[in-house]
Amino acid sequence: MADTKVMEELATRLGMAEEETTSLSEQVLQDQETHYSETVQQLQRSAQQLVEDNEFLFEMVDPSAEIDPKIVSTHIQEVSQLLERLKNTHLEQEMLDNFLRYTLPSGNLLQQIETVQDERYVLLEKDVAHLQDEVITQLDSEVDQLREEIGHTSQKIADQREVVNELCLNTGELVDECHLLLEELERYNDTAKTASLETADGIPSTEAAIQHLHSIKETIQEQQHLEQHLKCLERAKTSLDAILNSSDEQADEQDLKLAKSYKAHQALVDYWRSQFITNEIQNLEILPISHKIQFTYHTLEVVVQLNALGISKVNLYGGNIPIDRLDLIRRRANERQSREIPLHLQFKNVLNIIKENAISV
């Protein structure tokens, strides 16, 4: 009865986590789609306004004519270069107009200046040189700095979206795995109930009682494993909530940390794949927060707990192997190893023990 309540509670918590994860993932995708749509609309309006303001630059095109997409980028570059030249020309003319308007007094000053050695001419020439060499140069530098900051900010936003999308995918995979573990736990529970009904009419034998105790032990281990995955799922959901609800400045800082954490995590996975992983190992997952490694090896779900000295504990699940045999493999895999040997040799010894005993079943 207690096991049934625990399983129902786990199923309820898993369902709530799945609903919240789905809702958050849909919200992220909707926000990104809205942003992309608004960006495209803004580009369309800008292009339309550019065409309307500069009709003399564009040739009339037959609406029924076919446009080769390959040449679009070339024309865009040409128009961008022309627009940049027009903008610079306009700024130069406007700057000259403002300079003459606010520096030259009313009256015909040019007729009063007789030579280039005139003090007023020399003073104006120095002012122009100052504007060209210092003021304009400083403004150009500030513009370049702003452009660089805009580029960095855009890259941060893109990296943030990648991290959020990756987090949503990982969370969905954790939910699916929790469903599988819960189903396996329910099967073990049903098996235990069936065995209990078969022995209800008489006194069970010692062998049946031991088998039942092993089944209960395996069920408890499966339950603990499922609860650990639920905790990982809740931590992932909390991180996703923090990203969506934080301010822009906090989100940028947190997303940068998440991006670094993700890169470190991916590098660790790649290192394990290149150094220790064989083709027989599947579904590799490295959990750096809980210091665990999980994978499938010869139909068994293997969870390796690590500490500063190496492998501290090995848990095995599933595989359609008799419970007593599975317990024997688990004990042999957890036998004390020499902590002086490298981690990859400890890992190799555990794999050899599992392989020898699992194949001989």
Secondary structure, 3 states (H helix, E strand, C coil): CHHHHHHHHHHHHHHHHHHHHHHHHHHHHHHHHHHHHHHHHHHHHHHHHHHHHCHHHCCCCCCCCCCCHHHHHHHHHHHHHHHHHHHHHHHHHHHHHHHHHHHCCCCCHHHHCCCCCCHHHHHHHHHHHHHHHHHHHHHHHHHHHHHHHHHHHHHHHHHHHHHHHHHHHHHHHHHHHHHHHHHHHHHHHHHHHHHHHHCCCCCCCHHHHHHHHHHHHHHHHHHHHHHHHHHHHHHHHHHHHHHHHCCHHHHHHHHHHHHHHHHHHHHHHHHHHHHCCCCCEEEEEEECCCCEEEEEECCEEEEEEEECCEEEEEEEECCCCCHHHHHHHHHHHCCCCCCCCCHHHHHHHHHHHHHHHHHCC
